[in-house]
Amino acid sequence: MAFPNPPPILADRTLRSTDLDQHRDETLLRIYAWMFLARSADNRILELFRQGLIKGTVTGGMGNEGLCVPLALLADKTQDVICNSHRGLGGHLIWSGHLCDHLNQYFANAESPTKAREGNIHHGDPKNRSLPMISHLGIMLSNVAGAVDSQRRQGKPAVGFAFFGDGSSSTGDVHESLNLASLLSLPMVFVIENNRYAYSTPLKEQFTGSSLWQRAAGYGMEGFATDATDVEAYTATIASAIDKVRTTSRPVLIEAHTLRLRGHAAYDTCDYLKPGESESFFAQDPLPRLRAKLAEAGQKTSLNELETELTAYLEACVKVSMAIPRPDATGMVDELFAPASAPLAWKAEPAEPLQLNFAQALNTAHRKILNERPESIVLGQDIGVYGGAFKVTEDLLNDFGRTRVFNTPLAESACTGYAIGMAVNGHRSIAEFQFADFSTEAVTQITQNAATYFFRSGAACPIVFRFPCGTVQLGSFHSQELESSFLSYPGLKALYPSTPQDAFDALLAAYEDNNPVILFENKALYRCKKQPVAWNPDYRKIWKPKQLRTGDFATFVSYGEMVHRAAEICDYLAEEYEMAFDLFDLRALSPLRLDSIQESLKRTGRLVVLHEGRRTHGFGAELVAQLTEDNFSNLKAAPLRIGSLDIPVPFAQELEKAYRPSKDDVIEQLLKWLE
């Protein structure tokens, strides 16, 4: 169905910093047109919600138009990066797309930009660098920082725009992101939408101090406050700030005083407002204030005609969007992951085998990627001069420079968000977590943001998260196996190699994948015995299990460091008890490709799963479930899953030894199982 033609005044979505001086009335009229359309659309959406025609909820931007509209018009939509907030409908309308596109999102119909997979204003346009927000406030600032850095690395003088409210200014991600942007000298305009309430919590219960913008000094950046209800003055102020940031490549923090003329969302009754407070807000409403200014300047007739035209346009768009069919769930499951890419054009190097241990194999893979892929970035804590906690990145900084390999501050969430922003804009990052345990500081970024990016926006998010895991007598906070925790969230891929060659192949395969991939690296393997490592043209086979032993007695599945223990056990049982096992190194934990193991289990009728993670809720439970669902009638015995004790990882060597499965423990459990 054809979309209605927009009124001519909406054709130009660009405002230059000189326009206000040179064409004042014309410029203010254009700003008013977009503000009026945004307000009218927000009000109409609220009506449709109350009629039951729009579901979920709506968080209108009534009163916020004076903030987001001038900024969106002033931004360079051909290169800048933005992430609008809940109250940024006006910004969405200006940045890209037709009004019907945005209405389709609210109606969650078949032509919704997110295929009706995301709610209401949780959409963007990643292809045009409008990043889709998630509900976890403060999270998106670092994504914008990463994307704008990616633009700058491509030689584009882009500026990033990130919005957050007075409430979300208290979140850790906001502070991490401000620090990171200043540290990296990124051209960011951080805008605090100060409407005096975080849902129902007033300013005085959110922070102490006179002004939020004064926090800028603590991060070594400029900061100031401005009144976004005075549209003309605010436009001039923000235009100057954008020009300065674009020129200096230094971030700025702006506290924009704005309004929330309705509650936090459609269900908010505003019972918490003081008597007369709502009326005082409406008295400052920027839309009628700007209209009055234009009317005094002789634009009354133009205003009336414009409003009539915009209202008719809105209603025509509502009619079109309401007529679009409901979405179809067909193919939805198949679009969890971004489509596989063609193999990258790797050089067949190293051509001759190198004798490397596990850590050295990973270092060699990093070098290959950095040498051959100019879009690659390696980042993490202490990975520079120090070479990483386990020396996996040793000498990479010296050989490739700080623009390609750089230390990050202790800000796992923001640095992960930064890498996500880089990824959706064309760069590919390998992010090392010092220990897998510290990834819990970035759970939201990894599981709610990166993992869902393609499904909800259609934009690929290629990024590798390296997780050093497993026990080497470092205690509870440096030793955990987290695969079952992270892989319970959809959208993440995962590899868990057990040999130096597989480690080398795994990093290449993870790097070129168009999805976020977790690379689990058991720390006990880092200094394992050196083995030959060379270019493997079949490196993509790392995504499938590898059979290590052949036998008819049972099917034995393991991964990571436990594979070596399983191999010893299989050899022992074959020699001492004449029981031969089919032993599989799983290698890829997500997506699971179990066809070869299923065929083995169909033949053997017995299943053993061994892993280092805790037994209860461990990954072995998922393996047992999937493998036995289609083979239940073939089973000769109940499946046996062996894991570590269901306690925090203890520190002392004797306690750690008792915590994780030992060779003797596994053999004892196997023999008992066989009785």
Secondary structure, DSSP 8 states (H G I E B T S, - for coil): -------GGGS-----TTHHHHSHHHHHHHHHHHHHHHHHHHHHHHHHHHTTSS-S-----TTTHHHHHHHHHHS-TTT-EEE--TT-HHHHHHHSS-HHHHHHHHHT-TT-TTTT-S-TT---BGGGTB----SSTTTHHHHHHHHHHHHHHTT----EEEEEETTGGGSHHHHHHHHHHHHTT--EEEEEEE-SEETTEEGGGT--SS-SGGGGGGGT-EEEEEETTSHHHHHHHHHHHHHHHHHH---EEEEEE----S-SSTT---TTS-TTHHHHHHHT-HHHHHHHHHIIIIIHHHHHHHHHHHHHHHHHHHHHHHHS-----TTTGGGSS------------S-S-EEE-HHHHHHHHHHHHHHH-TTEEEEETT-STT--TTSTTTTHHHHH-TTTEEE--S-HHHHHHHHHHHHHTT-EEEEE-SSGGGGGGGHIIIIIIITTHHHHHS----EEEEEEES-SS--TTS----HHHHTTSTT-EEE---SHHHHHHHHHHHHHSSSEEEEEEEGGGTT---EEE---TTGGGGGS-EEEE--SSEEEEE-TTHHHHHHHHHHHHHHHH---EEEEE--EEES---HHHHHHHHHH--EEEEEEEESTT-HHHHHHHHHHHTTGGG-SS--EEEEE-SS----SHHHHHHHS--HHHHHHHHHHHH-
